[in-house]
């Protein structure tokens, strides 16, 4: 503070202000009033401006420290929450999706992110439905104790039903669309025999062609992850439910900050390893989903577009 007050400009302002106040005693009438007014203004500026600058410098230093730390640990952005920053978050995810050839998702249900009947941005839909994109999805086992506890905390939210919907409908629909595109490519390239006999080929073989894998895990969910080629979005999961913040029956997984890490950073690597650890312990559901998709393919129709909700 003293360093700022001692700057020449502020010393000059204060000295001039004091001088004008003394001078006003010797000046008659309007000249004396004018000297008091100007001298008071100079003193006000000379004292209050350094105080304001001092606190501004302190605030900037704290902000710079936070930004510097974020840069060192690889944080690209922080969003208040999926609820508060939904628009900005969707734009960031859209950009990440557009640059990715592989997508890995770890969450509880991901119903609205994978749901073909939800309003999904075209870029996301294209990647989810494209067999050229390697898709891995990790969902909480709807029959697990962890799912029961989560549903209990959310007080009426359709947690378990949402997981089942994703497994039995959304991901099956994605597999059907991938199957359609694979068969279309086969017909274009002359693979008509294989394209016309999809039911004779094992689900394991189609699994390779569709380039998607789905597993379910039993452990308590601790983190939400969306992993792309160059970046990752993460949110800490919890079982806390502040009544004043979370309405009854609402998903509790959209009120915490979302942190975006760049690939290669320490945070990214730890969370990437967490994904792989859960993945390796999880139960594979891919063949069941692919087989269901094969059975439904003959009745395939593109799904209508409706309103998007937040992924969980």
C-alpha positions in Angstrom: 0.0 0.0 0.0 2.8 2.5 1.0 4.6 1.7 -2.2 1.6 2.7 -4.3 0.9 5.8 -2.2 4.6 6.8 -2.6 4.4 6.9 -6.4 5.2 10.4 -7.8 1.8 10.9 -9.4 -0.1 10.3 -6.2 2.4 12.4 -4.1 1.9 15.3 -6.6 -1.9 15.0 -6.4 -1.9 15.0 -2.6 0.6 17.9 -2.3 -1.4 19.9 -4.8 -4.6 19.2 -3.0 -3.1 20.3 0.4 -1.6 23.4 -1.2 -4.9 24.4 -2.7 -6.7 24.0 0.6 -4.1 26.2 2.4 -4.3 28.7 -0.5 -8.1 28.9 -0.2 -7.7 30.6 3.2 -6.1 33.6 1.5 -8.3 33.8 -1.5 -11.5 35.9 -1.5 -15.0 34.7 -2.4 -15.5 32.4 -5.3 -11.7 31.9 -5.7 -11.5 30.4 -2.2 -14.4 28.1 -2.8 -12.9 26.9 -6.1 -9.6 26.2 -4.4 -11.3 24.1 -1.7 -13.3 22.2 -4.3 -10.3 21.4 -6.6 -8.0 20.7 -3.6 -10.5 18.3 -2.1 -10.9 16.5 -5.4 -7.1 16.1 -5.8 -6.8 14.7 -2.3 -9.7 12.3 -2.9 -8.1 11.0 -6.0 -4.6 10.9 -4.5 -5.8 8.8 -1.5 -8.7 6.6 -2.8 -7.1 5.6 -6.2 -4.0 4.0 -4.6 -6.3 2.1 -2.2 -8.4 0.8 -5.1 -5.2 -0.1 -7.1 -3.8 -1.9 -4.1 -6.8 -4.2 -3.8 -7.0 -4.6 -7.6 -3.4 -5.7 -7.7 -4.0 -8.2 -4.9 -7.1 -9.6 -6.7 -5.2 -9.8 -10.0 -2.3 -11.6 -8.3 -4.7 -14.2 -6.8 -6.5 -14.6 -10.2 -3.1 -15.0 -12.0 -2.0 -17.6 -9.4 -5.2 -19.6 -10.0 -4.9 -19.3 -13.8 -1.2 -20.3 -13.6 -2.0 -23.3 -11.6 -4.7 -24.4 -14.0 -2.3 -24.1 -16.9 0.4 -26.1 -15.1 -2.0 -29.0 -14.3 -3.5 -29.0 -17.8 -7.0 -27.5 -17.1 -8.3 -25.9 -20.2 -11.6 -24.7 -18.9 -13.9 -24.9 -15.8 -17.7 -24.8 -16.2 -19.9 -23.9 -13.2 -22.0 -27.0 -13.7 -23.9 -28.9 -16.4 -27.0 -27.1 -15.3 -25.6 -23.5 -15.1 -23.3 -23.6 -18.1 -25.2 -26.0 -20.4 -24.8 -23.9 -23.5 -21.1 -23.3 -23.2 -20.5 -26.9 -22.2 -22.3 -28.2 -25.2 -20.3 -26.0 -27.5 -17.1 -27.2 -25.9 -18.2 -30.9 -26.2 -19.3 -30.3 -29.8 -15.8 -29.0 -30.7 -14.1 -31.9 -29.0 -16.4 -34.5 -30.7 -15.8 -33.0 -34.1 -12.0 -33.6 -33.7 -12.2 -37.1 -32.3 -12.0 -40.6 -33.8 -12.5 -42.3 -30.4 -15.0 -41.5 -27.6 -14.9 -43.1 -24.1 -17.8 -42.4 -21.7 -18.0 -43.3 -18.0 -21.1 -42.3 -16.1 -24.3 -43.6 -14.6 -26.8 -43.7 -17.4 -25.9 -41.3 -20.3 -29.5 -41.6 -21.4 -29.8 -38.2 -23.1 -26.3 -38.2 -24.7 -26.9 -41.5 -26.5 -30.6 -41.3 -26.9 -31.5 -41.1 -30.7 -34.9 -39.6 -29.8 -33.3 -36.7 -27.9 -32.3 -33.5 -29.5 -28.7 -34.1 -30.2 -26.4 -31.9 -32.2 -25.7 -33.3 -35.6 -21.9 -33.6 -34.9 -22.5 -35.7 -31.8 -25.1 -37.9 -33.5 -22.8 -38.5 -36.4 -19.9 -39.6 -34.2 -22.1 -41.8 -31.9 -23.6 -43.5 -35.0 -20.5 -43.8 -37.1 -18.6 -47.1 -37.2 -15.5 -45.2 -38.0 -15.6 -43.8 -34.4 -14.4 -46.2 -31.7 -17.0 -45.9 -29.0 -16.6 -47.2 -25.5 -19.4 -46.8 -22.9 -19.2 -47.6 -19.2 -22.5 -47.5 -17.3 -23.5 -48.4 -13.8 -25.1 -51.8 -13.5 -28.8 -51.1 -13.0 -29.0 -54.2 -10.8 -26.2 -53.2 -8.5 -26.4 -52.0 -4.9 -24.6 -48.8 -6.0 -27.5 -48.1 -8.5 -30.0 -48.7 -5.7 -28.2 -46.2 -3.4 -28.0 -43.7 -6.2 -31.7 -43.9 -6.9 -32.4 -43.6 -3.2 -30.4 -40.4 -2.9 -32.1 -38.9 -6.0 -35.5 -39.3 -4.3 -37.7 -40.3 -7.2 -35.4 -39.7 -10.2 -35.6 -42.6 -12.7 -32.0 -43.5 -12.2 -32.3 -47.3 -12.7 -34.9 -46.9 -15.5 -32.6 -44.5 -17.3 -29.7 -46.9 -17.2 -31.9 -49.7 -18.6 -33.2 -47.4 -21.3 -29.7 -46.6 -22.4 -28.7 -50.3 -22.5 -31.9 -51.6 -24.1 -32.7 -48.7 -26.4 -30.3 -45.9 -27.0 -27.1 -48.0 -27.4 -29.1 -50.6 -29.4 -30.3 -47.8 -31.7 -26.7 -46.6 -32.1 -25.7 -50.2 -33.0 -28.5 -50.4 -35.5 -27.4 -47.2 -37.2 -23.8 -48.4 -37.3 -25.0 -51.7 -38.8 -27.0 -49.8 -41.4 -23.9 -47.8 -42.4 -21.6 -50.8 -42.5 -24.0 -52.7 -44.7 -24.5 -49.6 -46.9 -20.7 -49.4 -47.3 -20.5 -53.1 -48.1 -23.1 -52.8 -50.8 -21.2 -49.8 -52.4 -17.9 -51.7 -52.3 -19.5 -54.9 -53.6 -19.7 -57.0 -50.4 -23.3 -57.9 -51.2 -23.1 -61.5 -50.0 -22.1 -60.6 -46.5 -24.3 -57.6 -46.5 -27.4 -59.7 -47.3 -26.8 -62.3 -44.6 -26.1 -60.4 -41.4 -28.1 -62.9 -39.3 -25.7 -65.6 -40.3 -22.6 -63.7 -39.0 -21.9 -63.9 -35.3 -22.5 -61.0 -33.0 -18.8 -61.1 -32.2 -17.9 -60.5 -35.8 -20.4 -57.7 -36.1 -19.0 -56.2 -32.9 -15.7 -55.7 -34.6 -17.4 -54.1 -37.6 -19.6 -51.8 -35.6 -16.5 -50.6 -33.6 -18.4 -50.1 -30.3 -18.1 -51.7 -26.8 -20.3 -51.4 -23.8 -19.7 -52.5 -20.2 -21.4 -52.2 -16.9 -19.6 -51.7 -13.5 -20.7 -52.5 -10.0 -18.6 -50.1 -7.9 -19.8 -46.8 -6.4 -19.6 -44.1 -9.2 -17.0 -41.5 -8.3 -16.5 -39.6 -11.5 -18.2 -38.6 -14.7 -15.9 -38.8 -17.7 -16.1 -37.9 -21.4 -12.8 -38.7 -23.1 -12.0 -37.5 -26.6 -8.8 -37.5 -28.7 -7.4 -34.2 -27.4 -9.4 -33.4 -24.3 -11.5 -34.7 -21.4 -14.5 -33.5 -19.4 -14.9 -34.6 -15.9 -17.2 -34.1 -12.9 -16.9 -35.5 -9.4 -19.8 -37.7 -8.4 -21.1 -37.7 -4.9 -23.9 -38.9 -2.7 -24.5 -35.6 -1.1 -27.9 -33.9 -1.9 -28.3 -30.4 -0.4 -32.1 -29.9 -0.2 -31.9 -26.2 -0.9 -30.0 -26.8 -4.2 -31.4 -30.0 -5.6 -35.1 -30.5 -6.2 -36.8 -33.8 -5.2 -36.5 -36.3 -8.0 -33.7 -34.4 -9.8 -30.4 -35.9 -11.0 -27.7 -34.8 -8.4 -25.0 -35.2 -11.0 -25.3 -31.9 -12.8 -24.7 -29.4 -10.0 -20.9 -29.7 -9.5 -18.2 -28.0 -11.6 -17.1 -29.6 -14.9 -13.3 -29.5 -15.4 -11.8 -29.9 -18.9 -8.3 -31.3 -19.1 -6.0 -31.4 -22.2 -4.5 -34.7 -23.2 -1.1 -35.4 -21.8 -1.7 -33.4 -18.6 -1.3 -35.0 -15.2 -5.1 -34.8 -14.5 -5.9 -36.3 -17.8 -3.5 -39.3 -17.3 -4.8 -40.1 -13.8 -8.5 -40.0 -14.9 -7.7 -41.9 -18.1 -6.1 -44.6 -15.9 -9.2 -44.6 -13.7 -11.4 -45.2 -16.8 -9.2 -48.2 -17.8 -9.2 -49.6 -14.3 -13.0 -49.5 -14.1 -13.2 -50.8 -17.7 -11.0 -53.8 -17.0 -13.2 -54.8 -14.0 -16.5 -54.2 -15.7 -18.9 -56.8 -17.3 -19.1 -56.8 -21.1 -22.6 -56.2 -22.6 -21.5 -55.6 -26.2 -22.5 -58.9 -27.7 -26.0 -58.7 -26.2 -26.5 -55.2 -27.6 -25.2 -56.1 -31.0 -27.4 -59.2 -31.2 -30.4 -57.2 -30.2 -29.5 -54.6 -32.9 -29.2 -57.4 -35.5 -32.7 -58.6 -34.5 -34.1 -55.1 -34.8 -32.4 -54.2 -38.0 -35.2 -55.3 -40.3 -37.5 -52.9 -38.5 -35.1 -50.0 -38.5 -36.4 -46.5 -38.9 -34.6 -43.2 -38.2 -35.6 -41.8 -34.9 -37.4 -38.4 -34.6 -35.6 -35.5 -33.0 -36.9 -34.0 -29.7 -35.5 -32.1 -26.8 -32.0 -32.7 -25.3 -31.3 -33.2 -21.6 -28.1 -33.4 -19.7 -26.1 -36.6 -19.7 -25.7 -38.4 -16.3 
